[in-house]
Amino acid sequence: MLKINAADNFRRTLAGLCLIAAPLAFMVSEVMYSRFFSQESDQQFFAAVAEKSAIWTFATLLGLLAAILFVPAVVGMVHLLKGRGVVLGHVGGALAIIGAVGYACHQMLFVVMGEMARMEGQQEAVISVSKQLDSSVIIGIIAMLMFLLSLSLGLILLTIGLYRAGIAPIWAPVCVFLSILPAFVPLDSDYPGYAAFALLAVGLGIVGAKVLGMSDADWGRGQTSAVDEVGLGALPRVQ
């Protein structure tokens, strides 16, 4: 249960829930874009955005929510790395936070595109501005370096660090690593992308379930269990 007046309980529960909710919100948002707005021409795309304005807005705000939820999720993972994997955790955490900020900027651009699509009688001007934005170096840096590359590498390093620390199973970093491949490999079908989002949700969800299953004391120590310590302390002394 989430106890806002108990620091360890609140931070542990929030981190665990965000580790599960952030990739799910990210997945649903991106699948909605792919499902409803994958038209081939610019005219068809902006016409679809204008026609399905509510769906576009919901997908965009859901993606923005995912960017926000990634922050406490990342901070929670970094908190758990206090021994082995701490260097990977610090580097991965910094990259993942940059990636979350980049994703939020990316979604704000989509907010602007949604407003542009609703400008009646200005389709040619909107398409012209859209092409200029597509060729923008700054937007490319935000989308590729700040968002895709930073978030992907950051989450991979964090889950590897958690595996090295004995907190997460090997499947967590494997799933996260496999989830980024479709983003950098051109594919003709949308289904590998759907699978990638599912793998990210599984990889981070595994960590989230681990965090939610920890005691508050274990969370404070950055350990999954204190069973071994108790067991060794209870062994009889050899005479």
Backbone as CSV, one residue per row, in Angstrom:
resi,resn,N_x,N_y,N_z,CA_x,CA_y,CA_z,C_x,C_y,C_z
1,MET,0.843,-1.190,0.000,0.000,0.000,0.000,0.885,1.250,0.000
2,LEU,0.486,2.264,-0.780,1.243,3.498,-0.886,1.001,4.371,0.346
3,LYS,2.069,4.604,1.119,1.978,5.423,2.328,2.774,6.693,2.122
4,ILE,2.081,7.791,1.888,2.759,9.033,1.535,3.572,9.595,2.698
5,ASN,3.253,9.198,3.928,3.984,9.707,5.094,5.155,8.815,5.487
6,ALA,5.380,7.722,4.762,6.517,6.829,5.024,7.446,6.895,3.821
7,ALA,8.627,7.479,3.998,9.515,7.799,2.874,9.877,6.570,2.048
8,ASP,10.398,5.510,2.692,10.849,4.335,1.945,9.686,3.650,1.239
9,ASN,8.546,3.548,1.917,7.389,2.902,1.317,6.885,3.682,0.109
10,PHE,6.785,5.008,0.250,6.266,5.833,-0.833,7.196,5.786,-2.042
11,ARG,8.502,5.926,-1.829,9.447,5.953,-2.941,9.535,4.590,-3.625
12,ARG,9.530,3.524,-2.836,9.594,2.176,-3.409,8.350,1.877,-4.231
13,THR,7.185,2.155,-3.679,5.936,1.860,-4.376,5.795,2.716,-5.629
14,LEU,6.148,4.003,-5.518,6.064,4.886,-6.678,6.995,4.419,-7.789
15,ALA,8.227,4.063,-7.428,9.182,3.595,-8.427,8.694,2.308,-9.092
16,GLY,8.192,1.369,-8.288,7.708,0.104,-8.843,6.533,0.294,-9.779
17,LEU,5.578,1.137,-9.389,4.409,1.388,-10.238,4.808,2.106,-11.522
18,CYS,5.744,3.058,-11.419,6.177,3.784,-12.616,6.961,2.891,-13.569
19,LEU,7.722,1.938,-13.040,8.441,0.992,-13.894,7.473,0.140,-14.720
20,ILE,6.304,-0.083,-14.188,5.288,-0.849,-14.923,4.469,0.066,-15.832
21,ALA,4.073,1.235,-15.311,3.157,2.110,-16.044,3.833,2.872,-17.175
22,ALA,5.083,3.315,-16.984,5.752,4.145,-18.000,5.879,3.431,-19.347
23,PRO,6.446,2.204,-19.396,6.548,1.537,-20.709,5.196,1.160,-21.286
24,LEU,4.201,0.896,-20.441,2.864,0.581,-20.955,2.242,1.809,-21.617
25,ALA,2.360,2.976,-20.977,1.845,4.208,-21.565,2.585,4.534,-22.859
26,PHE,3.895,4.334,-22.857,4.715,4.546,-24.052,4.259,3.624,-25.180
27,MET,4.025,2.362,-24.869,3.596,1.377,-25.860,2.240,1.744,-26.462
28,VAL,1.267,2.048,-25.616,-0.082,2.366,-26.104,-0.044,3.618,-26.977
29,SER,0.718,4.630,-26.564,0.817,5.864,-27.338,1.390,5.598,-28.728
30,GLU,2.509,4.880,-28.796,3.157,4.633,-30.081,2.331,3.717,-30.984
31,VAL,1.646,2.740,-30.394,0.790,1.855,-31.188,-0.383,2.637,-31.778
32,MET,-0.922,3.583,-31.022,-2.015,4.412,-31.539,-1.547,5.256,-32.724
33,TYR,-0.354,5.838,-32.626,0.183,6.586,-33.759,0.293,5.696,-34.996
34,SER,0.855,4.508,-34.791,1.056,3.591,-35.909,-0.255,3.094,-36.491
35,ARG,-1.226,2.856,-35.634,-2.499,2.278,-36.070,-3.366,3.294,-36.805
36,PHE,-3.405,4.533,-36.350,-4.351,5.510,-36.895,-3.723,6.572,-37.798
37,PHE,-2.378,6.739,-37.737,-1.773,7.855,-38.464,-0.546,7.426,-39.268
38,SER,-0.660,6.332,-39.982,0.465,5.823,-40.781,0.249,6.070,-42.271
39,GLN,-0.456,7.150,-42.627,-0.721,7.458,-44.027,0.577,7.787,-44.771
40,GLU,0.590,7.521,-46.066,1.812,7.649,-46.845,2.150,9.104,-47.185
41,SER,1.178,9.904,-47.588,1.469,11.279,-48.001,1.215,12.262,-46.862
42,ASP,1.836,13.449,-46.965,1.650,14.486,-45.946,0.197,14.948,-45.891
43,GLN,-0.421,15.072,-47.071,-1.819,15.513,-47.107,-2.723,14.538,-46.368
44,GLN,-2.523,13.243,-46.615,-3.339,12.226,-45.948,-3.080,12.202,-44.449
45,PHE,-1.810,12.393,-44.083,-1.453,12.372,-42.659,-2.149,13.497,-41.900
46,PHE,-2.024,14.732,-42.375,-2.619,15.853,-41.664,-4.142,15.808,-41.716
47,ALA,-4.687,15.246,-42.803,-6.139,15.074,-42.875,-6.600,14.079,-41.810
48,ALA,-5.825,13.011,-41.606,-6.175,12.016,-40.593,-6.057,12.601,-39.189
49,VAL,-5.021,13.411,-38.951,-4.846,14.043,-37.637,-6.013,14.983,-37.342
50,ALA,-6.436,15.752,-38.352,-7.554,16.670,-38.166,-8.858,15.923,-37.938
51,GLU,-9.038,14.833,-38.670,-10.273,14.059,-38.562,-10.360,13.318,-37.233
52,LYS,-9.225,12.778,-36.786,-9.185,11.995,-35.547,-8.427,12.778,-34.480
53,SER,-8.833,14.012,-34.322,-8.131,14.926,-33.418,-8.090,14.410,-31.986
54,ALA,-9.196,13.829,-31.514,-9.248,13.354,-30.125,-8.269,12.208,-29.903
55,ILE,-8.175,11.302,-30.878,-7.251,10.176,-30.758,-5.809,10.669,-30.753
56,TRP,-5.495,11.617,-31.653,-4.143,12.177,-31.707,-3.780,12.852,-30.379
57,THR,-4.690,13.636,-29.849,-4.428,14.333,-28.587,-4.234,13.350,-27.447
58,PHE,-5.076,12.317,-27.388,-4.942,11.321,-26.313,-3.603,10.604,-26.409
59,ALA,-3.221,10.179,-27.628,-1.945,9.477,-27.802,-0.772,10.369,-27.421
60,THR,-0.860,11.650,-27.768,0.225,12.583,-27.470,0.351,12.830,-25.971
61,LEU,-0.771,13.057,-25.306,-0.736,13.286,-23.861,-0.328,12.018,-23.107
62,LEU,-0.707,10.858,-23.631,-0.297,9.601,-23.006,1.217,9.423,-23.121
63,GLY,1.779,9.792,-24.273,3.229,9.748,-24.429,3.925,10.726,-23.499
64,LEU,3.337,11.913,-23.333,3.911,12.892,-22.407,3.858,12.375,-20.971
65,LEU,2.767,11.694,-20.622,2.668,11.075,-19.299,3.742,10.010,-19.123
66,ALA,3.995,9.227,-20.166,5.046,8.200,-20.093,6.399,8.839,-19.819
67,ALA,6.693,9.963,-20.487,7.967,10.657,-20.261,8.103,11.083,-18.803
68,ILE,7.007,11.552,-18.222,7.025,11.967,-16.816,7.232,10.762,-15.903
69,LEU,6.543,9.659,-16.185,6.636,8.469,-15.340,8.013,7.813,-15.410
70,PHE,8.719,7.997,-16.530,10.054,7.412,-16.646,11.016,8.004,-15.614
71,VAL,10.781,9.245,-15.187,11.718,9.903,-14.266,11.766,9.207,-12.902
72,PRO,10.645,9.031,-12.174,10.731,8.296,-10.908,11.125,6.830,-11.096
73,ALA,10.794,6.252,-12.248,11.215,4.871,-12.511,12.736,4.779,-12.581
74,VAL,13.357,5.704,-13.291,14.817,5.723,-13.427,15.481,6.028,-12.086
75,VAL,14.954,7.009,-11.376,15.519,7.362,-10.063,15.448,6.168,-9.116
76,GLY,14.354,5.411,-9.189,14.221,4.217,-8.353,15.253,3.158,-8.686
77,MET,15.514,2.950,-9.969,16.527,1.966,-10.354,17.917,2.387,-9.904
78,VAL,18.224,3.677,-10.044,19.528,4.175,-9.599,19.685,3.993,-8.089
79,HIS,18.619,4.223,-7.346,18.659,4.078,-5.885,19.078,2.673,-5.462
80,LEU,18.661,1.670,-6.221,18.945,0.288,-5.841,20.392,-0.111,-6.077
81,LEU,21.127,0.646,-6.867,22.507,0.279,-7.205,23.473,0.952,-6.243
82,LYS,23.821,0.228,-5.189,24.705,0.779,-4.160,26.004,-0.011,-4.027
83,GLY,26.131,-1.119,-4.735,27.348,-1.923,-4.686,27.820,-2.194,-6.096
84,ARG,27.658,-3.447,-6.535,28.002,-3.797,-7.915,27.042,-3.104,-8.877
85,GLY,27.589,-2.655,-9.988,26.767,-2.019,-10.998,26.497,-0.552,-10.757
86,VAL,27.149,0.050,-9.762,26.838,1.438,-9.421,27.285,2.406,-10.525
87,VAL,28.440,2.120,-11.175,28.913,2.990,-12.255,27.954,2.932,-13.438
88,LEU,27.557,1.704,-13.799,26.579,1.551,-14.873,25.280,2.273,-14.519
89,GLY,24.911,2.201,-13.243,23.684,2.841,-12.802,23.730,4.351,-12.938
90,HIS,24.857,4.960,-12.553,24.962,6.412,-12.636,24.979,6.894,-14.090
91,VAL,25.753,6.212,-14.931,25.811,6.594,-16.351,24.456,6.346,-17.010
92,GLY,23.892,5.147,-16.755,22.600,4.806,-17.340,21.490,5.719,-16.854
93,GLY,21.525,6.063,-15.579,20.500,6.944,-15.031,20.546,8.326,-15.661
94,ALA,21.755,8.864,-15.831,21.896,10.190,-16.454,21.382,10.162,-17.896
95,LEU,21.750,9.125,-18.639,21.300,9.018,-20.033,19.785,8.848,-20.115
96,ALA,19.231,8.026,-19.223,17.787,7.778,-19.263,16.987,9.033,-18.917
97,ILE,17.473,9.840,-17.979,16.791,11.093,-17.649,16.836,12.047,-18.840
98,ILE,17.996,12.134,-19.496,18.098,12.950,-20.712,17.116,12.439,-21.763
99,GLY,17.018,11.107,-21.885,16.090,10.514,-22.842,14.641,10.833,-22.530
100,ALA,14.286,10.825,-21.249,12.913,11.156,-20.858,12.588,12.609,-21.189
101,VAL,13.555,13.509,-20.950,13.357,14.922,-21.302,13.222,15.073,-22.819
102,GLY,14.074,14.348,-23.569,13.994,14.385,-25.022,12.665,13.862,-25.532
103,TYR,12.152,12.826,-24.887,10.849,12.278,-25.293,9.728,13.269,-25.008
104,ALA,9.813,13.967,-23.888,8.815,14.993,-23.576,8.839,16.111,-24.622
105,CYS,10.045,16.527,-25.049,10.161,17.543,-26.102,9.576,17.022,-27.411
106,HIS,9.836,15.758,-27.708,9.294,15.112,-28.908,7.770,15.141,-28.894
107,GLN,7.179,14.849,-27.750,5.718,14.847,-27.642,5.142,16.258,-27.729
108,MET,5.857,17.241,-27.220,5.386,18.614,-27.344,5.369,19.057,-28.807
109,LEU,6.312,18.553,-29.597,6.282,18.816,-31.036,5.027,18.223,-31.660
110,PHE,4.619,17.063,-31.178,3.392,16.440,-31.674,2.154,17.242,-31.267
111,VAL,2.208,17.908,-30.119,1.115,18.798,-29.732,0.979,19.926,-30.758
112,VAL,2.115,20.490,-31.151,2.118,21.561,-32.152,1.584,21.043,-33.487
113,MET,2.000,19.843,-33.883,1.525,19.277,-35.149,0.016,19.072,-35.133
114,GLY,-0.522,18.661,-33.990,-1.964,18.485,-33.872,-2.707,19.800,-34.045
115,GLU,-2.159,20.881,-33.469,-2.777,22.193,-33.618,-2.672,22.693,-35.057
116,MET,-1.538,22.406,-35.702,-1.360,22.807,-37.096,-2.362,22.100,-38.000
117,ALA,-2.618,20.835,-37.745,-3.527,20.056,-38.589,-4.943,20.599,-38.544
118,ARG,-5.294,21.282,-37.456,-6.659,21.802,-37.314,-6.823,23.208,-37.894
119,MET,-5.785,23.724,-38.529,-5.862,25.054,-39.148,-6.551,24.934,-40.510
120,GLU,-7.805,25.265,-40.572,-8.581,25.102,-41.799,-8.090,26.043,-42.898
121,GLY,-8.010,25.490,-44.118,-7.611,26.279,-45.270,-6.138,26.604,-45.322
122,GLN,-5.329,25.993,-44.462,-3.895,26.288,-44.423,-3.061,25.021,-44.653
123,GLN,-3.614,24.063,-45.373,-2.933,22.774,-45.491,-1.585,22.896,-46.191
124,GLU,-1.491,23.672,-47.245,-0.226,23.818,-47.964,0.839,24.448,-47.063
125,ALA,0.448,25.465,-46.320,1.399,26.113,-45.416,1.822,25.152,-44.302
126,VAL,0.882,24.379,-43.802,1.180,23.421,-42.734,2.157,22.358,-43.226
127,ILE,1.934,21.855,-44.437,2.818,20.841,-44.996,4.219,21.409,-45.226
128,SER,4.280,22.668,-45.679,5.579,23.314,-45.891,6.350,23.459,-44.584
129,VAL,5.650,23.893,-43.528,6.301,24.018,-42.215,6.738,22.651,-41.696
130,SER,5.886,21.633,-41.929,6.216,20.282,-41.471,7.492,19.764,-42.126
131,LYS,7.658,20.045,-43.421,8.868,19.600,-44.123,10.103,20.312,-43.593
132,GLN,9.953,21.581,-43.255,11.074,22.316,-42.675,11.450,21.754,-41.310
133,LEU,10.439,21.389,-40.534,10.712,20.796,-39.221,11.403,19.444,-39.361
134,ASP,10.987,18.663,-40.364,11.597,17.347,-40.587,13.073,17.463,-40.929
135,SER,13.450,18.555,-41.595,14.855,18.740,-41.993,15.667,19.516,-40.954
136,SER,15.043,19.843,-39.821,15.733,20.614,-38.785,16.772,19.766,-38.055
137,VAL,17.982,20.302,-37.951,19.063,19.589,-37.254,18.765,19.513,-35.752
138,ILE,18.252,20.593,-35.178,17.958,20.626,-33.749,16.906,19.587,-33.386
139,ILE,15.846,19.497,-34.190,14.799,18.512,-33.925,15.339,17.104,-34.099
140,GLY,16.235,16.917,-35.081,16.861,15.613,-35.266,17.692,15.208,-34.056
141,ILE,18.396,16.184,-33.474,19.188,15.900,-32.271,18.287,15.520,-31.116
142,ILE,17.178,16.254,-30.963,16.243,15.952,-29.878,15.645,14.561,-30.052
143,ALA,15.223,14.249,-31.285,14.542,12.973,-31.541,15.494,11.791,-31.462
144,MET,16.692,11.920,-32.044,17.600,10.779,-32.129,18.534,10.678,-30.929
145,LEU,19.241,11.780,-30.621,20.246,11.711,-29.559,19.626,11.823,-28.174
146,MET,18.799,12.856,-27.962,18.225,13.064,-26.629,17.161,12.032,-26.292
147,PHE,16.389,11.618,-27.291,15.275,10.707,-27.026,15.679,9.252,-27.259
148,LEU,15.754,8.837,-28.502,15.923,7.415,-28.804,17.233,6.844,-28.262
149,LEU,18.354,7.487,-28.603,19.651,6.931,-28.219,19.879,6.996,-26.718
150,SER,19.605,8.157,-26.114,19.868,8.315,-24.679,18.959,7.429,-23.837
151,LEU,17.669,7.412,-24.154,16.739,6.603,-23.364,17.044,5.118,-23.517
152,SER,17.327,4.689,-24.750,17.606,3.273,-24.991,18.869,2.819,-24.268
153,LEU,19.971,3.549,-24.467,21.227,3.174,-23.811,21.114,3.274,-22.292
154,GLY,20.433,4.293,-21.822,20.285,4.465,-20.382,19.554,3.308,-19.735
155,LEU,18.446,2.874,-20.326,17.677,1.766,-19.755,18.443,0.449,-19.846
156,ILE,19.198,0.268,-20.933,20.017,-0.949,-21.056,21.065,-0.993,-19.959
157,LEU,21.798,0.108,-19.767,22.841,0.137,-18.739,22.256,-0.038,-17.344
158,LEU,21.110,0.562,-17.090,20.485,0.425,-15.773,20.082,-1.013,-15.489
159,THR,19.453,-1.667,-16.441,19.019,-3.051,-16.206,20.207,-4.001,-16.125
160,ILE,21.277,-3.715,-16.878,22.502,-4.525,-16.736,23.072,-4.339,-15.333
161,GLY,23.093,-3.100,-14.853,23.571,-2.835,-13.502,22.749,-3.553,-12.455
162,LEU,21.428,-3.566,-12.613,20.562,-4.273,-11.667,20.793,-5.775,-11.730
163,TYR,21.082,-6.289,-12.916,21.411,-7.722,-13.035,22.727,-8.023,-12.329
164,ARG,23.735,-7.195,-12.538,25.029,-7.407,-11.881,24.917,-7.309,-10.364
165,ALA,24.001,-6.469,-9.895,23.797,-6.317,-8.451,22.938,-7.433,-7.867
166,GLY,22.435,-8.331,-8.716,21.610,-9.441,-8.231,20.182,-9.046,-7.924
167,ILE,19.746,-7.903,-8.431,18.391,-7.435,-8.134,17.410,-7.852,-9.224
168,ALA,17.847,-7.814,-10.485,16.977,-8.176,-11.606,17.516,-9.419,-12.304
169,PRO,16.650,-10.270,-12.853,17.109,-11.439,-13.611,17.675,-11.019,-14.961
170,ILE,18.373,-11.937,-15.617,19.014,-11.648,-16.896,17.995,-11.245,-17.956
171,TRP,16.751,-11.701,-17.803,15.729,-11.392,-18.812,15.416,-9.911,-18.898
172,ALA,15.630,-9.175,-17.825,15.330,-7.738,-17.849,16.208,-6.996,-18.856
173,PRO,17.560,-7.075,-18.747,18.377,-6.376,-19.749,18.244,-6.965,-21.148
174,VAL,18.008,-8.283,-21.254,17.842,-8.896,-22.575,16.611,-8.338,-23.275
175,CYS,15.497,-8.260,-22.558,14.261,-7.727,-23.144,14.422,-6.268,-23.533
176,VAL,15.065,-5.473,-22.669,15.250,-4.051,-22.974,16.150,-3.886,-24.191
177,PHE,17.214,-4.694,-24.281,18.111,-4.611,-25.436,17.392,-4.972,-26.729
178,LEU,16.639,-6.052,-26.714,15.916,-6.470,-27.913,14.854,-5.449,-28.315
179,SER,14.330,-4.717,-27.345,13.247,-3.775,-27.645,13.716,-2.583,-28.468
180,ILE,15.014,-2.265,-28.436,15.479,-1.075,-29.153,15.834,-1.373,-30.607
181,LEU,15.999,-2.636,-30.969,16.494,-2.960,-32.308,15.608,-2.422,-33.430
182,PRO,14.273,-2.585,-33.379,13.447,-2.070,-34.482,13.546,-0.561,-34.681
183,ALA,13.924,0.178,-33.647,14.032,1.634,-33.778,15.203,2.040,-34.666
184,PHE,16.214,1.159,-34.798,17.408,1.482,-35.568,17.565,0.603,-36.808
185,VAL,16.613,-0.321,-37.018,16.658,-1.207,-38.187,15.401,-0.966,-39.016
186,PRO,15.531,-0.550,-40.286,14.347,-0.299,-41.120,13.582,-1.588,-41.404
187,LEU,12.286,-1.572,-41.132,11.446,-2.745,-41.330,10.184,-2.341,-42.093
188,ASP,9.657,-3.263,-42.877,8.468,-2.988,-43.695,7.176,-3.159,-42.912
189,SER,7.207,-3.934,-41.839,6.001,-4.246,-41.088,5.994,-3.522,-39.744
190,ASP,4.789,-3.257,-39.230,4.649,-2.629,-37.912,4.756,-3.636,-36.771
191,TYR,4.599,-4.913,-37.073,4.532,-5.913,-36.006,5.828,-6.038,-35.194
192,PRO,7.021,-5.970,-35.815,8.234,-5.979,-34.980,8.274,-4.807,-33.997
193,GLY,7.730,-3.655,-34.432,7.670,-2.515,-33.521,6.747,-2.778,-32.353
194,TYR,5.605,-3.406,-32.615,4.689,-3.755,-31.530,5.377,-4.715,-30.550
195,ALA,6.106,-5.695,-31.103,6.814,-6.648,-30.246,7.876,-5.949,-29.407
196,ALA,8.521,-4.937,-30.006,9.559,-4.199,-29.282,8.979,-3.463,-28.083
197,PHE,7.828,-2.817,-28.270,7.183,-2.128,-27.153,6.799,-3.114,-26.054
198,ALA,6.313,-4.284,-26.466,5.936,-5.309,-25.485,7.164,-5.791,-24.713
199,LEU,8.299,-5.959,-25.401,9.525,-6.405,-24.739,10.015,-5.374,-23.723
200,LEU,9.912,-4.092,-24.077,10.310,-3.046,-23.133,9.425,-3.078,-21.896
201,ALA,8.116,-3.270,-22.118,7.181,-3.341,-20.985,7.490,-4.549,-20.105
202,VAL,7.849,-5.665,-20.719,8.189,-6.867,-19.953,9.489,-6.655,-19.178
203,GLY,10.504,-6.114,-19.865,11.806,-5.928,-19.215,11.741,-5.015,-18.008
204,LEU,11.088,-3.862,-18.157,10.968,-2.940,-17.027,9.923,-3.419,-16.027
205,GLY,8.898,-4.135,-16.526,7.882,-4.670,-15.623,8.460,-5.700,-14.664
206,ILE,9.439,-6.478,-15.139,10.113,-7.445,-14.263,10.779,-6.715,-13.091
207,VAL,11.465,-5.626,-13.421,12.125,-4.838,-12.368,11.083,-4.216,-11.448
208,GLY,9.997,-3.695,-12.044,8.943,-3.094,-11.235,8.321,-4.071,-10.258
209,ALA,8.091,-5.306,-10.722,7.528,-6.332,-9.842,8.492,-6.659,-8.706
210,LYS,9.793,-6.690,-9.016,10.798,-6.931,-7.977,10.767,-5.838,-6.920
211,VAL,10.665,-4.587,-7.392,10.656,-3.458,-6.467,9.411,-3.496,-5.588
212,LEU,8.257,-3.767,-6.188,7.014,-3.819,-5.409,7.021,-4.975,-4.416
213,GLY,7.760,-6.037,-4.712,7.824,-7.191,-3.824,8.844,-7.064,-2.706
214,MET,9.663,-6.016,-2.745,10.673,-5.809,-1.712,10.031,-5.244,-0.447
215,SER,10.691,-5.472,0.657,10.267,-4.797,1.886,10.847,-3.393,1.889
216,ASP,10.284,-2.528,2.719,10.803,-1.167,2.811,12.237,-1.147,3.322
217,ALA,12.549,-2.066,4.216,13.915,-2.129,4.756,14.906,-2.536,3.673
218,ASP,14.536,-3.531,2.851,15.411,-3.953,1.752,15.588,-2.833,0.741
219,TRP,14.522,-2.100,0.480,14.609,-0.960,-0.431,15.604,0.074,0.095
220,GLY,15.545,0.353,1.386,16.459,1.321,1.975,17.905,0.893,1.878
221,ARG,18.136,-0.441,1.969,19.504,-0.963,1.869,19.937,-1.182,0.433
222,GLY,18.998,-1.177,-0.515,19.338,-1.472,-1.903,19.583,-2.941,-2.124
223,GLN,18.845,-3.809,-1.403,19.000,-5.252,-1.511,17.638,-5.881,-1.771
224,THR,17.665,-7.074,-2.393,16.409,-7.757,-2.662,15.918,-8.539,-1.465
225,SER,16.810,-8.984,-0.629,16.401,-9.779,0.518,17.495,-9.783,1.564
226,ALA,17.070,-9.860,2.814,18.028,-9.960,3.913,18.036,-11.358,4.498
227,VAL,17.504,-12.338,3.741,17.400,-13.706,4.254,18.754,-14.293,4.567
228,ASP,19.726,-14.040,3.628,21.054,-14.632,3.823,21.710,-14.104,5.076
229,GLU,21.538,-12.794,5.342,22.149,-12.221,6.543,21.537,-12.833,7.797
230,VAL,20.225,-13.001,7.792,19.568,-13.565,8.960,20.004,-15.008,9.168
231,GLY,20.092,-15.734,8.051,20.449,-17.149,8.155,21.828,-17.335,8.715
232,LEU,22.810,-16.513,8.285,24.160,-16.645,8.773,24.243,-16.268,10.243
233,GLY,23.453,-15.288,10.619,23.481,-14.887,12.019,22.893,-15.921,12.938
234,ALA,22.025,-16.798,12.402,21.367,-17.778,13.236,22.126,-19.087,13.341
235,LEU,23.252,-19.226,12.599,24.016,-20.467,12.655,24.658,-20.632,14.021
236,PRO,24.659,-21.864,14.565,25.292,-22.097,15.858,26.796,-21.957,15.775
237,ARG,27.396,-21.456,16.788,28.841,-21.317,16.818,29.493,-22.656,17.049
238,VAL,30.586,-22.911,16.334,31.320,-24.187,16.468,32.197,-24.106,17.703
239,GLN,32.053,-25.120,18.533,32.842,-25.143,19.764,34.239,-25.703,19.502
